[in-house]
Amino acid sequence: MTCICVFSGARTGNDPIYEMVAAELGKAIAVRGFTLVFGGGKIGLMGAVAHSTLEHGGDVIGIIPEFLANENVLHQGLTKTILVKDLFKRKAEMIALSDAYIALPGGIGTLDELLEVIALGQLDQIHTPIGVLDTAGYFEPWFKAFNHSVDQGFIDARDVDCILRSENPDELLDILAL
């Protein structure tokens, strides 16, 4: 079983394309027979990717801290729900269960999760592909900042080059080479 961890937030953003592409990713994960690992919520882009994965017959593992496991947030009907003590445990469990990581456009929590796996890869603690679904060029400013850090000698170019990206969910799954 190949598990794809998708980092995404509890908001859908201002442009409907974000939610549409999140749903396309969920479908692509299900159609390929992969299992979605995500933050366990039913709202925002995390809800969109989970709903779509389930709707297309895929397995979904939600990992959610106890303090968020309420009827307003917790996604019901997942293949498996794992309750953890806090956000640190959630992130560690998501990372441990996954064979690849994809970040969707998102807020501080999503970006924190993405940076964590990038740092773990840089330190050779994980050896799994990392990708971003660059819907509407959302991550372009991030890559400009990363490249600025490369130019200033704080990041090796190879650590930026290993972050795979595409605007297309199927193409991103292809280049993750799972």
Secondary structure, DSSP 8 states (H G I E B T S, - for coil): --EEEEE--S---SSHHHHHHHHHHHHHHHHTT-EEEE--BSSHHHHHHHHHHHHTT-EEEEEEEGGG-STTTB-SS-SEEEEESSHHHHHHHHHHH-SEEEE-S--HHHHHHHHHHHHHHHTTS--S-EEEE-GGGTTHHHHHHHHHHHHTTSS-HHHHHTEEEESSHHHHHHHTT-
